[in-house]
């Protein structure tokens, strides 16, 4: 995995850790303090609320950090800060045996198996999560009971790290399988795209010699070939060597709809009892769309409507517009989905 891909994945996962795990868990579990540490509940609340600005800061920083090293540093800072909050809560609740120190294990389980940290930073993450507890315990343990509690906590922490590393191994293997599948899909898509281009070019050249075909039909064929070329180009854009996300553009919708209806009329010409019509409100206007995706979606819906009328019926495409949106309806005279 490249550094750029690793950084992007780490940003996405840290967003989940912060917004769905650390902040909600710290804040929403405050009622638990009434049972375990009622005498320190307000100190506990103050400690828990400290996790909110820390999480917000890291959440704000993540999309602004470009280098992998800085993204990992922000993730490690968040882990360390959360560990300090847990340490403060454990200190407020009493002795080394306080159950609050198990919160360190929650931090480990929520981060170590899933965040794609490099090995050196993985080791550093384990260190910064648990080292404060080890140092604190060394200072405050005064008798056999304290040392026994420390030994129990330390054993559980060791098991947690082991479980986290096993889960991390499984997660990495799943990521590798997913990347391999995407690579294979990209290879197939590129091959299909290149294979499509040659016959399309031959067909386009042949159309010019079809003098006995009406010009209207030639235009429909050209439009259909253009759609095939668009599909080919889209495959290369999505899965090519320099793949990128499809971009939107401002498109006048009426010509697109008219072209699609003409193409579908030609496709359904053998179904003489299927009527296809287009109704557009005046000044339907333009919209930001991905043209190929729009055509594909509309084509699929019209095909479904043709199947629904079962060779006899009417399919109407209606486009209406309001101040803020454009609505496209595909209605058919089929009997619809039967009620269960």
C-alpha positions as CSV (number, residue, x, y, z in Angstrom):
1,X,0.0,0.0,0.0
2,X,1.4,3.4,-1.0
3,X,1.9,6.1,1.7
4,X,-0.8,8.2,0.1
5,X,-3.4,5.4,0.2
6,X,-2.4,4.5,3.8
7,X,-2.8,8.1,4.9
8,X,-6.2,8.4,3.2
9,X,-7.3,5.1,4.9
10,X,-6.0,6.3,8.3
11,X,-7.8,9.6,8.0
12,X,-11.1,7.8,7.3
13,X,-10.7,5.3,10.1
14,X,-9.7,8.0,12.6
15,X,-12.9,9.9,11.7
16,X,-14.8,6.8,12.7
17,X,-12.8,6.3,15.9
18,X,-13.3,9.9,17.0
19,X,-16.9,10.5,16.1
20,X,-18.4,7.0,16.8
21,X,-16.2,5.7,19.6
22,X,-14.0,7.9,21.7
23,X,-16.2,11.0,22.1
24,X,-19.5,9.1,22.5
25,X,-18.1,6.5,24.9
26,X,-16.3,9.1,27.1
27,X,-19.4,11.3,27.4
28,X,-22.3,8.9,27.4
29,X,-20.8,6.6,30.1
30,X,-20.7,9.4,32.7
31,X,-23.7,7.9,34.5
32,X,-21.5,4.9,35.3
33,X,-19.5,7.1,37.6
34,X,-22.5,7.4,39.9
35,X,-22.0,3.8,40.8
36,X,-18.3,3.3,40.7
37,X,-17.0,6.7,41.9
38,X,-19.9,8.8,43.2
39,X,-17.7,10.9,45.4
40,X,-15.6,12.0,42.3
41,X,-18.4,12.2,39.7
42,X,-17.7,15.8,38.9
43,X,-14.0,15.3,38.5
44,X,-14.9,12.3,36.3
45,X,-17.1,14.5,34.2
46,X,-14.4,17.1,33.8
47,X,-12.0,14.4,32.7
48,X,-14.5,12.9,30.3
49,X,-15.3,16.2,28.7
50,X,-11.6,16.8,28.1
51,X,-11.8,14.1,25.4
52,X,-14.2,16.2,23.4
53,X,-11.9,19.1,22.4
54,X,-9.0,16.7,21.9
55,X,-11.2,14.7,19.5
56,X,-12.4,17.8,17.7
57,X,-8.9,19.0,17.3
58,X,-7.6,15.8,15.8
59,X,-10.8,15.5,13.6
60,X,-10.1,19.0,12.3
61,X,-6.4,18.3,11.7
62,X,-6.8,15.0,9.8
63,X,-8.0,16.3,6.4
64,X,-5.4,19.0,6.5
65,X,-2.4,16.7,7.0
66,X,-1.0,15.4,3.8
67,X,2.2,13.4,4.8
68,X,1.7,10.0,6.2
69,X,4.1,10.7,9.1
70,X,2.0,13.7,10.3
71,X,-1.3,11.7,10.0
72,X,0.2,8.9,12.1
73,X,1.5,11.5,14.6
74,X,-2.0,12.9,15.0
75,X,-3.5,9.4,15.5
76,X,-0.8,8.6,18.1
77,X,-1.5,12.0,19.9
78,X,-5.2,11.1,20.1
79,X,-4.4,7.7,21.6
80,X,-2.0,9.2,24.1
81,X,-4.5,11.9,25.1
82,X,-7.3,9.4,25.6
83,X,-5.0,7.2,27.7
84,X,-4.2,10.2,29.9
85,X,-7.9,10.8,30.4
86,X,-8.4,7.2,31.4
87,X,-5.4,7.5,33.8
88,X,-7.0,10.6,35.4
89,X,-10.3,8.8,35.8
90,X,-8.5,5.9,37.4
91,X,-6.6,8.2,39.7
92,X,-9.8,9.9,40.8
93,X,-11.6,6.6,41.5
94,X,-9.0,5.3,43.9
95,X,-6.4,2.5,44.0
96,X,-4.4,0.6,41.4
97,X,-7.2,-2.0,41.3
98,X,-9.7,0.6,39.9
99,X,-11.7,-0.9,37.0
100,X,-11.3,2.4,35.1
101,X,-7.8,1.3,34.0
102,X,-9.5,-1.3,31.8
103,X,-10.4,1.7,29.6
104,X,-6.9,1.5,28.3
105,X,-7.8,-1.9,26.8
106,X,-10.8,-0.3,25.1
107,X,-8.4,2.2,23.5
108,X,-6.2,-0.6,22.3
109,X,-9.0,-2.7,20.9
110,X,-10.6,0.3,19.1
111,X,-7.3,1.3,17.4
112,X,-4.6,-1.3,17.1
113,X,-6.4,-3.9,15.0
114,X,-7.8,-1.5,12.5
115,X,-5.6,1.6,12.0
116,X,-3.0,1.0,9.2
117,X,0.0,2.2,11.2
118,X,3.5,1.3,10.2
119,X,5.2,-1.3,12.4
120,X,7.4,1.3,14.3
121,X,4.3,3.4,15.1
122,X,2.3,0.3,16.1
123,X,4.9,-0.4,18.7
124,X,4.9,3.2,19.8
125,X,1.1,3.1,20.0
126,X,1.2,0.2,22.4
127,X,3.9,2.0,24.4
128,X,2.0,5.3,24.8
129,X,-1.3,3.6,25.7
130,X,0.1,1.5,28.5
131,X,3.3,3.1,29.7
132,X,1.6,5.8,31.8
133,X,-0.2,3.1,33.8
134,X,3.1,1.1,34.3
135,X,4.9,4.2,35.6
136,X,2.0,5.2,37.9
137,X,1.7,1.7,39.3
138,X,5.4,1.6,40.1
139,X,5.1,4.8,42.1
140,X,1.9,4.1,44.0
141,X,2.1,0.3,44.8
142,X,2.8,0.0,48.5
143,X,1.7,-3.5,49.5
144,X,0.9,-7.0,48.3
145,X,-2.7,-6.1,47.4
146,X,-1.6,-3.3,45.1
147,X,1.0,-5.5,43.4
148,X,-1.6,-8.3,43.0
149,X,-4.0,-5.8,41.4
150,X,-1.2,-4.5,39.1
151,X,-0.3,-8.0,38.1
152,X,-3.9,-8.8,37.2
153,X,-4.3,-5.6,35.2
154,X,-1.0,-6.1,33.4
155,X,-1.9,-9.7,32.5
156,X,-5.3,-8.5,31.0
157,X,-3.5,-5.7,29.1
158,X,-1.0,-8.3,27.7
159,X,-3.9,-10.4,26.5
160,X,-5.6,-7.4,25.0
161,X,-2.4,-6.5,23.0
162,X,-2.2,-10.1,21.8
163,X,-5.8,-10.2,20.7
164,X,-5.4,-6.8,19.0
165,X,-2.4,-8.1,17.0
166,X,-4.3,-11.2,15.9
167,X,-7.2,-9.0,14.8
168,X,-4.8,-6.7,13.1
169,X,-3.3,-9.6,11.1
170,X,-6.8,-10.7,10.0
171,X,-7.7,-7.1,9.0
172,X,-4.5,-6.7,7.0
173,X,-5.2,-10.0,5.2
174,X,-8.7,-8.9,4.3
175,X,-7.3,-5.6,3.0
176,X,-4.8,-7.4,0.9
177,X,-7.5,-9.6,-0.5
178,X,-9.7,-6.6,-1.3
179,X,-6.8,-4.8,-3.0
180,X,-6.0,-7.9,-5.1
181,X,-9.7,-8.2,-6.1
182,X,-9.8,-4.5,-7.1
183,X,-6.6,-5.0,-9.1
184,X,-8.1,-8.0,-11.0
185,X,-11.3,-6.1,-11.6
186,X,-9.2,-3.2,-13.0
187,X,-7.3,-5.5,-15.3
188,X,-10.5,-7.0,-16.7
189,X,-12.2,-3.5,-17.0
190,X,-9.2,-2.1,-19.0
191,X,-9.1,-5.2,-21.3
192,X,-12.9,-4.9,-22.0
193,X,-12.6,-1.1,-22.6
194,X,-9.8,-1.7,-25.1
195,X,-11.6,-4.6,-26.8
196,X,-14.7,-2.5,-27.2
197,X,-13.0,0.4,-29.0
198,X,-11.9,-1.5,-32.2
199,X,-15.4,-2.8,-33.3
200,X,-17.0,0.5,-32.3
201,X,-14.5,2.4,-34.6
202,X,-15.2,-0.1,-37.4
203,X,-19.0,0.4,-37.0
204,X,-18.7,4.2,-36.9
205,X,-16.8,4.1,-40.2
206,X,-19.3,1.7,-41.8
207,X,-22.3,3.9,-41.0
208,X,-20.9,6.5,-43.4
209,X,-21.4,4.1,-46.2
210,X,-25.0,3.1,-45.4
211,X,-26.8,5.3,-47.9
212,X,-30.0,3.3,-47.7
213,X,-30.4,3.9,-44.0
214,X,-32.5,7.0,-43.1
215,X,-30.5,9.9,-41.6
216,X,-32.7,9.7,-38.4
217,X,-31.7,6.1,-37.8
218,X,-28.1,6.9,-38.6
219,X,-28.2,9.5,-35.9
220,X,-29.6,7.1,-33.4
221,X,-26.9,4.5,-34.2
222,X,-24.2,7.2,-33.8
223,X,-25.7,8.1,-30.4
224,X,-25.7,4.5,-29.4
225,X,-22.0,4.1,-30.5
226,X,-21.2,7.3,-28.6
227,X,-22.7,5.7,-25.5
228,X,-20.5,2.6,-26.0
229,X,-17.5,4.8,-26.3
230,X,-18.5,6.6,-23.1
231,X,-18.8,3.3,-21.3
232,X,-15.3,2.4,-22.6
233,X,-13.8,5.7,-21.5
234,X,-15.5,5.5,-18.1
235,X,-14.0,2.0,-17.5
236,X,-10.6,3.4,-18.3
237,X,-11.1,6.4,-16.0
238,X,-12.3,4.3,-13.1
239,X,-9.9,1.4,-13.4
240,X,-7.1,2.6,-15.7
241,X,-3.5,3.3,-14.7
242,X,-4.3,6.8,-13.7
243,X,-7.8,6.1,-12.3
244,X,-9.7,9.0,-10.8
245,X,-13.2,9.5,-9.5
246,X,-15.8,10.4,-12.1
247,X,-16.4,14.2,-12.3
248,X,-19.7,16.0,-12.6
249,X,-20.4,18.6,-15.3
250,X,-23.2,21.0,-16.1
251,X,-25.4,19.3,-18.7
252,X,-28.5,20.3,-20.6
253,X,-30.9,17.5,-19.7
254,X,-33.4,17.7,-22.6
255,X,-30.9,16.6,-25.3
256,X,-29.8,13.7,-23.1
257,X,-33.4,12.6,-22.5
258,X,-34.3,13.0,-26.1
259,X,-31.3,11.0,-27.2
260,X,-32.1,8.2,-24.7
261,X,-35.7,8.0,-25.8
262,X,-34.7,7.8,-29.4
263,X,-32.3,5.0,-28.6
264,X,-34.9,3.1,-26.6
265,X,-37.5,3.4,-29.4
266,X,-35.0,1.7,-31.7
267,X,-34.2,-0.9,-29.1
268,X,-38.0,-1.7,-28.7
269,X,-39.0,-1.4,-32.3
270,X,-39.9,-5.1,-32.5
271,X,-42.3,-4.6,-29.6
272,X,-44.9,-2.8,-31.7
273,X,-47.4,-2.6,-28.8
274,X,-45.0,-0.8,-26.5
275,X,-45.3,3.0,-26.7
276,X,-42.5,5.2,-25.4
277,X,-43.0,8.9,-25.0
278,X,-41.1,11.9,-23.5
279,X,-42.7,14.9,-21.8
280,X,-40.5,17.8,-20.7
281,X,-41.6,20.9,-19.0
282,X,-40.6,24.1,-20.8
283,X,-37.1,25.2,-19.9
284,X,-36.2,22.0,-18.1
285,X,-32.7,23.5,-17.7
286,X,-29.3,22.0,-16.8
287,X,-28.0,20.0,-13.8
288,X,-24.6,18.9,-12.5
289,X,-24.4,15.2,-13.3
290,X,-22.0,12.5,-14.3
291,X,-23.3,12.0,-17.9
292,X,-22.4,8.4,-18.3
293,X,-23.8,7.4,-14.9
294,X,-27.0,9.4,-15.6
295,X,-27.6,7.7,-19.0
296,X,-26.9,4.2,-17.5
297,X,-29.3,4.7,-14.6
298,X,-32.0,6.1,-16.9
299,X,-31.5,3.2,-19.4
300,X,-31.8,0.6,-16.6
301,X,-35.0,2.2,-15.3
302,X,-36.6,2.3,-18.8
303,X,-35.6,-1.4,-19.4
304,X,-37.3,-2.3,-16.1
305,X,-40.4,-0.5,-17.2
306,X,-40.3,-2.3,-20.6
307,X,-40.2,-5.6,-18.7
308,X,-43.1,-4.5,-16.5
309,X,-45.5,-3.9,-19.4
310,X,-44.8,-7.4,-20.8
311,X,-44.8,-6.4,-24.5
312,X,-47.9,-4.3,-24.4
313,X,-48.3,-0.9,-22.7
314,X,-47.1,2.6,-22.4
315,X,-43.9,4.0,-20.9
316,X,-43.8,7.7,-20.3
317,X,-40.7,9.7,-19.2
318,X,-41.7,13.0,-17.7
319,X,-39.2,15.8,-16.6
320,X,-40.4,18.7,-14.4
321,X,-38.4,21.3,-12.6
322,X,-38.8,23.6,-9.6
323,X,-36.6,26.4,-8.4
324,X,-34.1,24.0,-6.7
325,X,-34.4,20.6,-8.3
326,X,-35.3,18.6,-11.5
327,X,-37.5,15.6,-11.2
328,X,-37.5,12.8,-13.8
329,X,-40.3,10.2,-13.6
330,X,-40.5,7.0,-15.5
331,X,-44.0,5.7,-15.5
332,X,-45.3,2.5,-17.1
333,X,-48.7,0.9,-17.4
334,X,-47.6,-2.4,-16.0
335,X,-49.4,-4.1,-13.2
336,X,-46.7,-3.3,-10.7
337,X,-45.2,-5.4,-7.9
338,X,-47.9,-7.8,-6.5
339,X,-48.7,-7.3,-2.8
340,X,-47.4,-10.1,-0.6
